[in-house]
């Protein structure tokens, strides 16, 4: 298998010239565990006796910087430099006009489950094989919760605080039983601005920076109240009690000092640093942070996000591989993608460091080697969601519009009605 990593002029020349051989050329996500895992399964595939020389996989990697924008340009130009290429849930709609739907193996439904497969679907068609999955965990300090649950005086103060700030007297609970109201009450109790005797400075960290990925983290909250982008008929549903409840409670926590005062400049790294310092009691964060956060604070537990009136939910999105409509070796590419959706390939990808969302017996086969993937697969299957419209051509722009307006609301530069009206107007233009 030939392995390429191209940048700049070398990449441009390769894209203009097209592939040097009739092999199946796969454009992958460069760097990190995704590249390592893809290399491993490509080598495994190429070693199969039933794969002809002309159908062996050749990997092509470029820079992560501007990857998706450059990919769109290449696909739209009809580039034949690659037969299969990386796609992401939030960008499928941009690429679908220049790609072809694929057929997965008969095993795919059992291997991944319907929720994970849906992260690679657009307009009812399967455009990719899911390879890596991202979702959210609630991380909390087990030692702090254990002490709180055993202290009657602390429970009384907890009730006083929740009644004052949330209008309802709540009792401490195990986080496995938390609603978002419990999450908020816990955040207030463990904040020194509210409870001077708190062992932590802040009860939580809410990532409020004007950044689209922060919106993905936040979405798990309003979705549990029934929020969506659009209803089944395509009507926008942002101006709803579900969105307002979550947005208002997040601002209440910010104004009360339950999240750091500079949270409006926080994203993934800053949130992890705050939690790892030991000064935060609980927060919602990506599953990718599990090793870092549980290692920094040994008593940290990672579970599914809190529940709302409609249930417990976590935003999910995935990376995957799909078929370039201009591919010169479509049959070879289709065969590789179909094999990639088998249990054999999924297990090999996971054992090589990838993070696929696996279901049922496939996930359990990794219980000893990759227990984190058992948890990810369980949560994806039971709690995962993709907002209606979140695989559309304009999905990234929608996240950006929401981030801009909601950060403005949290920071106090505009009121909630204005933020929701502005978001709705932007989404109307982008989606309709």
C-alpha positions as CSV (number, residue, x, y, z in Angstrom):
1,X,0.0,0.0,0.0
2,X,1.4,3.4,-1.0
3,X,1.0,6.1,1.7
4,X,0.9,9.7,0.8
5,X,0.8,12.9,2.9
6,X,0.6,15.9,0.7
7,X,0.4,19.6,1.3
8,X,0.5,22.8,-0.7
9,X,1.8,22.6,-4.3
10,X,2.3,18.8,-4.1
11,X,-1.4,18.3,-3.2
12,X,-2.6,20.6,-6.0
13,X,-0.5,18.7,-8.5
14,X,-1.8,15.4,-7.3
15,X,-5.4,16.6,-7.5
16,X,-4.9,17.9,-11.1
17,X,-3.0,14.8,-12.2
18,X,-5.4,12.2,-10.7
19,X,-4.3,8.9,-9.2
20,X,-1.1,7.3,-10.5
21,X,-2.6,3.8,-10.6
22,X,-6.0,2.1,-10.7
23,X,-5.9,1.4,-7.0
24,X,-8.7,2.6,-4.7
25,X,-7.4,6.0,-3.4
26,X,-8.9,7.0,-0.1
27,X,-8.6,10.6,1.2
28,X,-8.6,10.4,5.0
29,X,-8.5,12.6,8.1
30,X,-4.8,13.4,8.8
31,X,-3.2,13.0,12.1
32,X,-4.4,11.5,15.4
33,X,-6.0,8.1,16.0
34,X,-8.2,8.4,12.9
35,X,-5.2,8.2,10.6
36,X,-3.6,5.4,12.6
37,X,-6.8,3.3,12.6
38,X,-7.4,3.9,8.9
39,X,-3.9,2.8,8.0
40,X,-4.3,-0.4,10.0
41,X,-7.6,-1.4,8.4
42,X,-6.3,-0.5,4.9
43,X,-3.4,-2.8,5.4
44,X,-5.7,-5.5,6.7
45,X,-7.9,-5.1,3.6
46,X,-5.0,-5.2,1.2
47,X,-3.8,-8.5,2.7
48,X,-7.1,-10.2,1.9
49,X,-6.7,-12.9,-0.8
50,X,-10.0,-11.8,-2.5
51,X,-8.8,-8.2,-3.2
52,X,-7.3,-7.8,-6.6
53,X,-4.1,-5.8,-7.0
54,X,-6.0,-3.1,-8.9
55,X,-8.5,-2.8,-6.0
56,X,-6.0,-2.5,-3.2
57,X,-6.3,0.7,-1.1
58,X,-4.0,3.6,-1.3
59,X,-4.2,6.3,1.3
60,X,-3.9,10.1,0.7
61,X,-3.7,12.6,3.6
62,X,-3.6,16.4,3.5
63,X,-3.6,19.1,6.2
64,X,-6.4,19.4,8.7
65,X,-6.4,23.2,8.3
66,X,-9.3,24.1,6.0
67,X,-9.8,20.4,5.1
68,X,-13.5,20.5,4.6
69,X,-13.5,23.7,2.5
70,X,-10.7,22.3,0.3
71,X,-12.6,19.0,0.0
72,X,-15.7,20.8,-1.2
73,X,-13.7,22.6,-3.9
74,X,-12.1,19.3,-5.1
75,X,-15.4,17.4,-5.2
76,X,-17.2,20.2,-7.0
77,X,-14.4,20.4,-9.5
78,X,-14.8,16.6,-10.3
79,X,-11.4,15.7,-8.9
80,X,-10.4,12.1,-9.7
81,X,-7.4,12.1,-7.2
82,X,-9.4,10.0,-4.8
83,X,-12.2,7.5,-5.0
84,X,-13.4,7.6,-1.4
85,X,-13.2,10.5,1.0
86,X,-13.8,11.6,4.5
87,X,-17.2,13.1,5.4
88,X,-18.7,14.4,8.6
89,X,-22.3,14.5,9.8
90,X,-22.4,18.3,9.8
91,X,-21.0,18.6,6.2
92,X,-22.7,15.7,4.3
93,X,-25.2,18.1,2.7
94,X,-22.4,20.2,1.3
95,X,-20.9,17.2,-0.5
96,X,-23.9,15.1,-1.4
97,X,-24.3,16.7,-4.8
98,X,-20.8,15.5,-5.7
99,X,-21.0,12.0,-4.1
100,X,-23.0,8.8,-4.6
101,X,-24.9,6.9,-2.0
102,X,-23.4,3.6,-1.0
103,X,-24.6,0.1,0.1
104,X,-23.3,-1.2,3.4
105,X,-22.8,-4.8,4.4
106,X,-25.6,-6.9,5.7
107,X,-23.9,-6.7,9.1
108,X,-23.9,-2.9,9.4
109,X,-27.2,-2.6,11.2
110,X,-26.1,-4.9,14.0
111,X,-22.6,-3.5,14.1
112,X,-23.4,0.2,14.4
113,X,-27.1,0.5,15.2
114,X,-29.6,2.8,13.5
115,X,-28.7,6.0,15.4
116,X,-25.0,5.8,14.4
117,X,-25.8,4.9,10.8
118,X,-28.0,8.0,10.7
119,X,-25.0,10.2,11.2
120,X,-23.9,9.4,7.7
121,X,-27.3,9.8,6.0
122,X,-28.8,12.6,3.9
123,X,-32.2,12.8,2.3
124,X,-32.8,9.2,3.3
125,X,-29.7,7.9,1.6
126,X,-26.5,6.3,3.2
127,X,-23.6,8.4,2.1
128,X,-20.9,7.0,4.3
129,X,-19.6,4.3,6.6
130,X,-19.4,5.7,10.2
131,X,-15.8,5.4,11.5
132,X,-15.5,7.7,14.5
133,X,-18.2,9.0,16.8
134,X,-18.3,12.0,19.1
135,X,-20.9,12.5,21.8
136,X,-21.2,14.0,25.3
137,X,-20.6,12.7,28.8
138,X,-21.4,14.3,32.1
139,X,-18.2,14.3,34.1
140,X,-18.5,14.7,37.9
141,X,-16.4,14.4,41.0
142,X,-17.6,11.3,42.7
143,X,-15.8,12.2,46.0
144,X,-17.7,15.5,46.2
145,X,-21.1,13.9,45.5
146,X,-20.5,11.1,48.0
147,X,-19.7,13.6,50.7
148,X,-22.7,15.8,49.9
149,X,-25.1,12.8,50.0
150,X,-23.8,11.8,53.5
151,X,-24.2,15.3,55.0
152,X,-27.6,16.3,56.3
153,X,-26.6,19.9,56.9
154,X,-25.2,20.2,53.4
155,X,-28.5,18.8,52.0
156,X,-30.4,21.5,53.9
157,X,-28.3,24.2,52.4
158,X,-28.6,22.6,49.0
159,X,-32.3,22.8,49.3
160,X,-32.2,26.5,50.3
161,X,-30.0,27.3,47.4
162,X,-32.1,25.5,44.8
163,X,-35.3,27.1,46.2
164,X,-33.8,30.6,46.0
165,X,-32.3,30.4,42.5
166,X,-34.5,27.8,40.8
167,X,-37.8,28.3,42.6
168,X,-38.0,24.6,43.6
169,X,-36.6,22.9,46.7
170,X,-34.4,20.0,45.5
171,X,-32.5,17.4,47.4
172,X,-29.1,16.1,46.5
173,X,-29.2,13.0,44.3
174,X,-26.8,10.6,42.6
175,X,-25.9,12.0,39.2
176,X,-27.3,9.0,37.5
177,X,-30.7,10.3,38.5
178,X,-30.1,14.0,37.7
179,X,-32.3,16.1,35.6
180,X,-31.0,19.4,34.2
181,X,-32.6,21.1,37.3
182,X,-30.5,18.9,39.5
183,X,-27.4,19.7,37.4
184,X,-28.1,23.4,37.9
185,X,-28.7,23.0,41.7
186,X,-25.5,21.1,42.0
187,X,-23.6,23.7,40.0
188,X,-24.9,26.5,42.3
189,X,-24.2,24.6,45.5
190,X,-20.6,23.9,44.6
191,X,-19.8,27.5,43.6
192,X,-18.1,29.7,46.1
193,X,-20.0,32.8,44.8
194,X,-23.2,31.1,46.1
195,X,-21.9,28.8,48.8
196,X,-18.6,30.3,50.3
197,X,-17.9,27.0,52.0
198,X,-17.9,25.0,48.7
199,X,-14.7,22.9,48.2
200,X,-14.6,24.0,44.6
201,X,-14.6,27.5,43.2
202,X,-17.2,26.7,40.4
203,X,-19.9,24.1,40.2
204,X,-19.6,23.7,36.5
205,X,-18.0,25.0,33.3
206,X,-20.3,26.0,30.4
207,X,-18.4,26.5,27.1
208,X,-19.9,29.8,25.9
209,X,-17.4,31.1,23.4
210,X,-18.8,32.1,20.0
211,X,-17.8,28.8,18.4
212,X,-20.0,26.3,16.5
213,X,-18.7,23.2,18.4
214,X,-19.8,24.8,21.7
215,X,-23.3,24.8,20.3
216,X,-23.1,21.1,19.8
217,X,-22.2,20.7,23.4
218,X,-25.1,22.9,24.5
219,X,-27.6,21.2,22.3
220,X,-27.8,18.1,24.5
221,X,-29.5,20.3,27.1
222,X,-32.4,21.9,25.1
223,X,-33.0,18.6,23.2
224,X,-33.9,16.9,26.5
225,X,-36.8,19.5,26.7
226,X,-37.9,18.6,23.2
227,X,-36.0,21.2,21.2
228,X,-35.2,20.8,17.5
229,X,-34.2,23.0,14.6
230,X,-37.3,22.3,12.5
231,X,-40.4,20.2,12.8
232,X,-41.3,17.4,10.4
233,X,-42.7,19.9,7.9
234,X,-39.6,22.1,7.9
235,X,-41.0,24.9,10.0
236,X,-38.4,26.4,12.3
237,X,-38.9,25.7,16.0
238,X,-36.2,27.8,17.7
239,X,-38.7,30.2,19.4
240,X,-40.0,27.5,21.9
241,X,-40.1,26.9,25.6
242,X,-37.6,24.1,25.1
243,X,-34.8,26.4,23.8
244,X,-35.7,29.2,26.2
245,X,-35.6,27.0,29.3
246,X,-32.1,25.8,28.6
247,X,-30.7,29.1,27.4
248,X,-32.2,30.9,30.5
249,X,-30.8,28.4,33.0
250,X,-27.4,28.5,31.4
251,X,-27.4,32.3,31.8
252,X,-28.6,32.0,35.4
253,X,-25.6,29.9,36.2
254,X,-23.3,32.3,34.4
255,X,-24.7,35.3,36.2
256,X,-24.5,33.5,39.5
257,X,-20.9,32.7,39.1
258,X,-21.4,29.0,38.9
259,X,-19.2,28.9,35.8
260,X,-16.0,30.9,35.4
261,X,-16.6,34.6,34.6
262,X,-14.6,34.3,31.4
263,X,-16.7,31.3,30.2
264,X,-17.7,33.4,27.1
265,X,-14.1,32.8,25.9
266,X,-14.1,29.0,26.8
267,X,-14.0,26.1,24.5
268,X,-12.8,22.5,24.8
269,X,-9.3,23.1,26.1
270,X,-10.2,25.8,28.6
271,X,-13.0,23.7,30.0
272,X,-10.8,20.7,30.4
273,X,-8.1,22.8,32.1
274,X,-10.6,24.2,34.6
275,X,-12.0,20.8,35.5
276,X,-8.5,19.2,35.7
277,X,-7.5,21.9,38.2
278,X,-9.8,20.4,40.8
279,X,-11.9,23.6,40.9
280,X,-15.0,22.3,39.1
281,X,-17.6,19.8,40.5
282,X,-19.3,18.7,37.2
283,X,-19.5,19.6,33.5
284,X,-20.8,18.3,30.2
285,X,-17.9,17.6,27.7
286,X,-17.0,15.5,24.7
287,X,-16.3,11.8,25.2
288,X,-12.8,12.5,23.7
289,X,-11.8,14.1,27.1
290,X,-12.5,11.0,29.1
291,X,-9.0,9.8,29.6
292,X,-7.7,13.3,30.3
293,X,-10.4,14.2,32.9
294,X,-10.6,10.9,34.7
295,X,-6.8,10.8,34.9
296,X,-6.5,14.4,36.2
297,X,-9.1,13.8,39.0
298,X,-9.1,10.1,40.0
299,X,-12.5,10.3,41.5
300,X,-14.1,11.6,38.3
301,X,-17.0,9.6,36.8
302,X,-18.2,9.9,33.2
303,X,-21.9,9.1,32.5
304,X,-24.7,10.2,30.2
305,X,-25.8,13.8,30.3
306,X,-28.7,14.8,32.6
307,X,-32.3,14.1,31.7
308,X,-35.1,16.6,30.7
309,X,-38.8,16.2,30.4
310,X,-38.4,14.4,27.1
311,X,-35.7,12.1,28.3
312,X,-31.9,11.8,28.3
313,X,-30.1,12.9,25.1
314,X,-26.6,13.5,23.8
315,X,-25.7,15.2,20.6
316,X,-23.8,12.9,18.3
317,X,-21.8,13.4,15.1
318,X,-19.5,11.2,13.2
319,X,-16.7,11.0,10.8
320,X,-16.9,8.5,8.0
321,X,-15.9,7.6,4.4
322,X,-18.0,7.9,1.3
323,X,-17.8,7.6,-2.5
324,X,-16.7,10.4,-4.8
325,X,-19.1,10.6,-7.8
326,X,-16.1,11.2,-10.0
327,X,-14.2,8.2,-8.8
328,X,-12.3,6.3,-11.5
329,X,-12.5,3.0,-9.6
330,X,-16.0,3.0,-8.2
331,X,-16.4,-0.7,-8.0
332,X,-13.2,-1.1,-6.0
333,X,-14.2,1.8,-3.8
334,X,-17.7,0.4,-3.2
335,X,-16.2,-3.0,-2.3
336,X,-13.8,-1.4,0.3
337,X,-16.5,0.7,1.8
338,X,-18.9,-2.3,2.1
339,X,-16.1,-4.3,3.9
340,X,-15.4,-1.4,6.1
341,X,-19.0,-1.7,7.5
342,X,-18.5,-5.3,8.6
343,X,-17.9,-6.4,12.2
344,X,-14.4,-7.6,11.2
345,X,-13.4,-4.1,10.0
346,X,-15.1,-2.2,12.8
347,X,-13.3,-4.2,15.5
348,X,-10.0,-3.9,13.8
349,X,-10.5,-0.1,13.5
350,X,-11.4,0.2,17.2
351,X,-8.4,-2.0,18.3
352,X,-6.1,0.3,16.3
353,X,-7.2,3.4,18.2
354,X,-10.3,4.6,16.3
355,X,-13.5,5.5,18.1
356,X,-16.4,3.9,16.1
357,X,-19.9,3.9,17.6
358,X,-20.6,0.2,18.0
359,X,-23.8,-1.5,19.2
360,X,-24.7,-4.8,20.9
361,X,-22.4,-7.8,20.6
362,X,-19.9,-5.9,18.6
363,X,-19.3,-3.4,21.3
364,X,-19.3,-6.1,24.0
365,X,-16.5,-7.9,22.1
366,X,-14.3,-4.9,23.1
367,X,-15.3,-4.7,26.7
368,X,-11.9,-5.6,28.1
369,X,-9.8,-3.8,25.5
370,X,-11.9,-0.6,24.9
371,X,-14.5,-0.3,27.7
372,X,-14.9,3.4,26.7
373,X,-16.4,2.3,23.3
374,X,-18.9,0.1,25.1
375,X,-20.1,3.2,26.9
376,X,-20.1,5.3,23.7
377,X,-22.0,2.7,21.8
378,X,-24.6,2.3,24.6
379,X,-25.2,6.1,24.8
380,X,-25.3,6.6,21.1
381,X,-27.9,3.9,20.6
382,X,-30.0,5.0,23.6
383,X,-29.6,8.7,23.8
384,X,-28.0,9.9,20.6
385,X,-29.7,12.5,18.3
386,X,-29.0,14.6,15.2
387,X,-31.1,17.8,14.9
388,X,-33.5,18.0,12.0
389,X,-31.4,19.8,9.4
390,X,-28.0,19.2,11.0
391,X,-26.7,17.2,7.9
392,X,-27.9,19.9,5.5
393,X,-25.6,21.9,3.2
394,X,-25.9,24.9,5.6
395,X,-25.5,23.0,8.9
396,X,-22.2,24.5,9.8
397,X,-23.5,28.0,9.1
398,X,-26.5,27.3,11.3
399,X,-24.3,26.3,14.2
400,X,-22.2,29.5,13.7
401,X,-25.3,31.7,13.7
402,X,-26.5,30.1,16.9
403,X,-23.1,30.5,18.6
404,X,-23.0,34.2,17.7
405,X,-26.4,35.0,19.0
406,X,-26.5,32.8,22.1
407,X,-23.0,33.9,23.2
408,X,-24.3,37.5,22.9
409,X,-27.3,36.6,25.1
410,X,-25.1,34.9,27.7
411,X,-22.6,37.8,27.7
412,X,-25.4,40.3,28.2
413,X,-25.0,42.2,24.9
414,X,-28.6,41.4,23.8
415,X,-31.8,39.9,25.4
416,X,-33.2,36.5,24.7
417,X,-36.0,37.6,22.4
418,X,-33.5,39.4,20.2
419,X,-31.1,36.4,20.2
420,X,-33.9,34.0,19.2
421,X,-35.3,36.3,16.6
422,X,-31.9,36.8,15.0
423,X,-31.2,33.0,15.0
424,X,-34.5,32.3,13.5
425,X,-34.0,34.8,10.7
426,X,-30.5,33.4,9.9
427,X,-31.8,29.9,9.9
428,X,-34.7,30.8,7.7
429,X,-32.3,32.2,5.1
430,X,-29.9,29.3,5.4
431,X,-32.3,26.4,5.5
432,X,-35.4,27.6,3.6
